[in-house]
């Protein structure tokens, strides 16, 4: 039985926030290395894996990391993946970082991350209201 804060929606949002946080870190690394010769930028993928896990299970499957763990639904094994873009070169020095694409990715990631945080904040505010019977 799901708890109030570990319901399927909260678990999916949590996994999405994890993926977006990693994407922000990887994008910042790409930007920091825009002038590094032969540097190959990376991208973070997680949306398709996360969607597939939810579509197949209706919720996310648990990750079993110890034989003593119970089975059921809970945290996802649909984590983000960092993929280095080896097959492209943007400049003669071998670097493939496109600063315009990286800045766009960074802005999009920040907007999506903030929207998901607002969603979870509203959800927790609703739970807080229920718990305090609307008094606080």
Backbone as a ProteinNet text record, in pm:
[ID]
protein_1_A
[PRIMARY]
XXXXXXXXXXXXXXXXXXXXXXXXXXXXXXXXXXXXXXXXXXXXXXXXXXXXXXXXXXXXXXXXXXXXXXXXXXXXXXXXXXXXXXXXXXXXXXXXXXXXXXXXXXXXXXXXXXXXXXXXXXXXXXXXXXXXXXXX
[TERTIARY]
84.7	0	89	67.1	152.8	126	229.8	212.3	172	141.4	97.3	206.4	332.6	439.7	523.8	494.8	563.6	465.5	363.8	267.3	334.8	275.8	339.4	374.8	288.9	317.5	439.6	449.1	563.7	693.1	686.8	806.3	852.3	758.8	794.4	852.1	790.5	841.4	980.6	1001.6	1132.6	1239.1	1206.8	1301.5	1328.1	1225.4	1242.9	1332.9	1314.3	1399.7	1544.7	1564.9	1701.3	1764.9	1689.6	1740.2	1770.1	1683.3	1703.8	1823.8	1842.7	1958.9	2088.2	2090.2	2208.1	2228.4	2118.7	2129.5	2189.2	2149.2	2202.9	2353.7	2395.5	2537.5	2618.8	2567.8	2638	2643	2533.3	2530.3	2629.6	2636	2733	2875.8	2901	3033.6	3064.1	2963.9	2983.3	3018.4	2945.3	2969.8	3109.4	3148.8	3280.9	3393.4	3365.7	3468.5	3449.8	3376.9	3348.7	3476.2	3581.5	3706.5	3816.7	3783	3881.3	3898	4017.3	4038.2	4005.9	3941	3904.6	3802.4	3743.8	3639.9	3514.1	3454.2	3328.3	3219.6	3117.5	3007.3	2922.9	2845.6	2757.2	2614.2	2520.1	2379.3	2326.7	2219.3	2154.9	2019.7	1995.8	1867.2	1799.7	1672.4	1596.4	1447.1	1396.5	1251.8	1191.1	1252.6	1197	1199.9	1309	1321	1218.5	1201.3	1104.8	962.6	930.7	797.3	771	869.8	854.9	830.8	904.6	886.9	747.3	696.9	562.8	457.3	474.1	377.4	368.9	481	482.9	425.2	454.3	416.7	293.7	259.5	157.2	215.9	331.6	410	554	644.8	785.1	823.4	902.7	945.2	1046.9	1050.8	1148.4	1286	1386.5	1523.6	1561.7	1600.7	1640.5	1792.2	1843.6	1988	2038.4	1946	1981.9	1880.6	1924.1	1835.1	1724.3	1745.5	1645.6	1535.1	1549.3	1447.4	1320.2	1206.3	1079.3	1057.5	965.3	934.4	806.2	781.3	662	696.4	623.1	653.5	709.6	789.6	853.1	951.9	1078	1176.3	1209	1240.5	1258.4	1398.1	1403.5	1529.6	1541.8	1474.9	1467.8	1547	1671	1753	1808.1	1865.2	1921	2050.5	2080.3	2203.6	2278.4	2408.1	2492.7	2556.2	2533.1	2583.4	2677.4	2801.3	2897.7	2876.4	2871.1	2849.1	2983.7	3023.8	3155.3	3161.9	3051.7	3053.2	3039	3043.7	3029.6	3148.3	3176.2	3278.7	3226.2	3224.2	3172.4	3281.7	3406.1	3514.3	3637.7	3735.6	3858.1	3943.3	3922.8	4002.1	3943.6	3837	3778.3	3670.3	3647.4	3543.6	3407.3	3308.5	3175	3067.3	3105.3	3007.8	2951.1	2819.9	2748.1	2692.2	2752	2715.1	2569.4	2515.9	2374.8	2283.4	2314.4	2234.9	2245	2365.2	2385.2	2308.8	2310.9	2238.6	2087.3	2041.1	1899.6	1860.8	1945.6	1921.2	1918.3	2011.6	2017.7	1891	1844.4	1721.9	1600.8	1588.1	1476.2	1478	1596.1	1610	1568.6	1612.4	1576.1	1425.7	1363.2	1218.2	1142.7	1180.2	1112.1	1133.1	1255.6	1287.3	1202.5	1197.7	1118.8	969.8	919	777.2	746.4	834.8	813	824.2	915.5	924.9	798.3	743.3	618.4	504.2	500.5	397.3	405.3	525.9	541.9	513.2	549.4	521.2	371.2	296.2	149.4	89.9	143.5	94.6	119.8	238.5	270.1	189.1	162.7	75.9	-63.7	-113.7	-244.5	-246	-141.1	-132.2	-122.1	-43.3	-29.2	-165.5	-243.4	-376.1	-466.9	-459.2	-540.5	-501.5	-370.9	-321.7	-361.5	-355	-389.2	-537.4	-614	-759	-792	-705	-731.1	-703.9	-642.5	-619.8	-486.7	-400	-269	-209.5
-118.4	0	124.4	215.6	333.9	429	496.6	596.7	728.7	826.6	956	1030.4	1008.3	1080	989.7	860.6	768.9	706.7	781.5	734.5	732.1	663.4	652.4	786.4	885.5	1016.5	1080.1	1075.1	1133.7	1062.4	930.8	854.2	893.7	906.8	945.8	1086.9	1179	1316.3	1317.5	1239.4	1231.4	1181.6	1078.4	1026.3	1129.1	1201.8	1306.5	1417.1	1456	1558.1	1510.8	1382	1326.6	1337.6	1301.6	1309.4	1451.8	1543.8	1684	1743.7	1705.6	1754.2	1705.3	1578.9	1527.1	1596.3	1621.7	1692.2	1831.5	1900.4	2032.9	2024.9	1925.6	1908.1	1877.2	1787.6	1750.1	1867.9	1941.7	2059.1	2164.5	2187	2283.3	2238	2108.1	2055.6	2078.7	2057.5	2084.1	2231.1	2320.9	2464.8	2500.9	2442.4	2471.7	2426.9	2327.4	2273.1	2314.5	2421.3	2465.4	2498.5	2538.9	2574.4	2470.2	2353.1	2247.1	2166.6	2164.9	2087.3	1939.6	1880.2	1738.4	1696.5	1792.8	1757.7	1715.1	1607.3	1558.7	1578.2	1653.7	1681.5	1557.6	1564.9	1454.8	1504.8	1412.5	1441.3	1342	1379.7	1291.5	1250.3	1121.9	1070.2	996.5	1020	947.7	945.3	1040.6	1052.7	927.1	876.5	759.1	636.6	618.4	504.6	514.9	634.7	657.3	633.1	685.6	665.9	518.2	448.9	306.4	225.2	257.7	187.8	209.6	332.2	362.3	293.9	299.2	237	86.7	21.1	-123.9	-168.6	-93	-135.8	-63.8	50.9	133.6	213.5	170.3	236.7	195.8	242.4	209.2	84.1	-4.4	-124.1	-88.8	-171	-148.9	-193.1	-130	-172.5	-260.6	-382.8	-475.8	-471	-419.6	-408.7	-500.6	-571.3	-661.2	-774.3	-895.2	-1011.1	-999.7	-917	-900	-802.9	-733.9	-637.8	-708.2	-641.9	-695.7	-656.5	-723.3	-688.8	-608.3	-540.8	-458.3	-337.7	-228	-107.6	-2.7	83.2	185.1	262.5	262.8	340.9	276.7	358.5	310.7	261.3	164.6	122.2	190.4	302.6	377.7	505.4	490.2	606	671.5	789	862.1	798.2	821.3	772.3	889.6	893.6	996	934.5	998.7	949.2	1054.1	1013.3	1103.4	1102.3	1220.5	1234.6	1224.1	1102.7	1076.8	1105	1094.3	1094.5	1231.2	1338.2	1470.9	1558.5	1654.1	1754.2	1887.7	1986.4	2118	2209	2182.8	2273.8	2195.2	2267.3	2202.5	2146.5	2194.2	2141.7	2013.7	1959.7	1832.9	1846.6	1965.7	1988.7	1987.2	1926.6	1919.6	1990.2	2076.9	2147.6	2266.1	2268.3	2379.4	2464.7	2579	2661.7	2705.5	2731.1	2769.7	2655.8	2535.2	2418.3	2395.6	2411.4	2389.3	2492.1	2616.7	2720.8	2697.4	2653.5	2620.6	2502.3	2400.5	2283.2	2322.9	2408.5	2453.5	2529	2618	2694.2	2601.9	2510.9	2416.5	2327.7	2282.2	2197.4	2272.8	2396.5	2476.9	2501.9	2531.9	2556.1	2429.7	2317.3	2190.9	2152.2	2166.4	2133.2	2217.9	2348.6	2437.8	2406.6	2368.9	2333.1	2208.2	2108.4	1986.7	2014.1	2101.8	2138.8	2209	2297.6	2365.6	2264.9	2167.6	2064.1	1989.1	1946.3	1871.4	1960.2	2087.6	2179	2193.7	2207.9	2218.2	2089.7	1977.5	1848.6	1836.6	1874.4	1868.5	1970.3	2087.3	2185.5	2127.8	2057.5	1993.3	1887.9	1808.1	1707.1	1773.2	1880.5	1952.7	2006	2058.2	2110.4	1999.8	1884.5	1770.4	1727.6	1719.8	1674.3	1772.2	1900.8	2000.1	2034.6	1961.1	1982.2	2124.3	2176.4	2307.5	2422.9	2399.6	2506	2576.3	2531.5	2596.6	2585.5
0	0	0	-94.7	-102	14.1	59	163	97.5	179.4	127.4	51.6	88.3	19.6	-70.4	-72.2	-162.4	-260.9	-297.4	-395.5	-532.8	-629.8	-762.1	-826.3	-812.9	-872.7	-809.1	-678	-608.7	-644.9	-660.6	-697.4	-837.1	-931.5	-1068.4	-1069.6	-997.1	-991.3	-928.6	-824.4	-760.1	-857.6	-934.2	-1033.6	-1143.5	-1183.9	-1285.3	-1230.7	-1104.9	-1044.4	-1037.5	-1005.8	-1005	-1143.4	-1246.6	-1382.9	-1425.4	-1388.4	-1423.5	-1349.8	-1224.1	-1148.6	-1213.8	-1255.3	-1323.5	-1457.9	-1530.4	-1658.6	-1638.1	-1533.2	-1505.7	-1478.2	-1402.3	-1371	-1496.7	-1580.6	-1703.6	-1801.1	-1811.6	-1899.6	-1852.1	-1722	-1667.4	-1698.9	-1692.5	-1727.1	-1874.9	-1960.6	-2103.4	-2126.6	-2060.9	-2076.3	-2025	-1913	-1856.7	-1949.5	-2033.6	-2122.7	-2268.1	-2291.5	-2428.1	-2505.4	-2437.5	-2504.8	-2486.3	-2436.8	-2415.8	-2544.9	-2602.4	-2725.2	-2705	-2804.6	-2808.6	-2702.9	-2630.9	-2532.7	-2606.2	-2560	-2615	-2510	-2546.4	-2455.6	-2429.4	-2324.5	-2286.6	-2274.1	-2283.1	-2260.7	-2158.3	-2090.9	-1993.1	-2048.6	-2051.1	-2096.6	-1980.6	-1965.8	-1864.4	-1893.5	-1970.8	-1990.7	-2053.9	-2159.9	-2227.3	-2136.8	-2062.9	-1971.6	-1859.7	-1807	-1699.8	-1749	-1866.8	-1924.2	-1951.6	-2004.2	-2034	-1906.2	-1800.6	-1673.4	-1617.5	-1627.1	-1577.6	-1664.6	-1796.9	-1888.1	-1868.2	-1843.9	-1828.8	-1695.6	-1591.5	-1457	-1401.7	-1458.2	-1397.4	-1282.2	-1238	-1135.6	-1159.7	-1080.6	-1102.5	-1024.6	-1085.6	-1013.8	-906.1	-801.3	-695.6	-742.6	-690.9	-712.3	-595.2	-623.8	-518.9	-508.7	-399	-380	-269.8	-205.3	-97	-95.9	-70	-69.7	35.4	138.4	243.9	206.1	93.4	51.5	7.8	33.6	-12.3	-157.6	-224.3	-362.4	-366.1	-475.7	-490.6	-573.8	-555.1	-631.4	-538.1	-593.3	-512.3	-595.7	-556.6	-630.1	-762.9	-859.8	-996.4	-1023.2	-1112.7	-1169.3	-1305.1	-1319	-1444.5	-1430.4	-1385.8	-1358.6	-1484	-1467	-1579.9	-1629.8	-1756.8	-1817.3	-1879.6	-1858	-1918.9	-2043.4	-2157.4	-2285.2	-2345.2	-2371.1	-2433.6	-2584.2	-2642.7	-2787.4	-2858.8	-2892.5	-2951.6	-3101	-3171.8	-3317.7	-3383.7	-3305.7	-3366.1	-3330	-3415.4	-3389.2	-3440.5	-3353.7	-3390.5	-3445.7	-3405.7	-3442.8	-3486.3	-3538.5	-3586.4	-3473.5	-3349.1	-3236.8	-3178	-3240.2	-3195.7	-3090.5	-3039.7	-2939.3	-3007.7	-2943.4	-3003.8	-2921.7	-2831.3	-2747.9	-2825.8	-2839.5	-2902.3	-2788.7	-2764	-2648.5	-2653.6	-2771.5	-2782.8	-2739.8	-2783.2	-2743.5	-2593	-2538.9	-2395.2	-2311.5	-2352.9	-2279	-2286.9	-2403.2	-2419.1	-2331	-2328.7	-2243.9	-2097	-2057.4	-1918.5	-1878.9	-1965.7	-1937	-1929.3	-2024.3	-2026	-1901	-1863.6	-1744.9	-1619.9	-1606.8	-1489.3	-1481.5	-1594.1	-1596.6	-1556.1	-1612.5	-1582.1	-1436.2	-1387.6	-1248.4	-1153.4	-1178.8	-1093.2	-1098.5	-1215.5	-1227.6	-1145.5	-1151.5	-1072.5	-923.3	-884.3	-743.3	-695.7	-778.6	-742.9	-729.6	-820.8	-814.2	-681.1	-644.4	-518.7	-398.5	-405.4	-296.1	-274.7	-383.8	-373.8	-316.9	-360.3	-310.1	-159.6	-116.6	26.2	105.5	47.8	113.7	134.6	34.9	47.1	157.3	164	270	407.1	413.8	541.4	585.6	491.2	522.4	573.6	510.4	554.9	695.2	719.7	850.3	961.3	932.8	1036.1	1033.2	952.8	941.6	895.7	808.3	751.5	843.9	959.2	1056.4	1038.1	950	946.2	817.5
[MASK]
++++++++++++++++++++++++++++++++++++++++++++++++++++++++++++++++++++++++++++++++++++++++++++++++++++++++++++++++++++++++++++++++++++++++

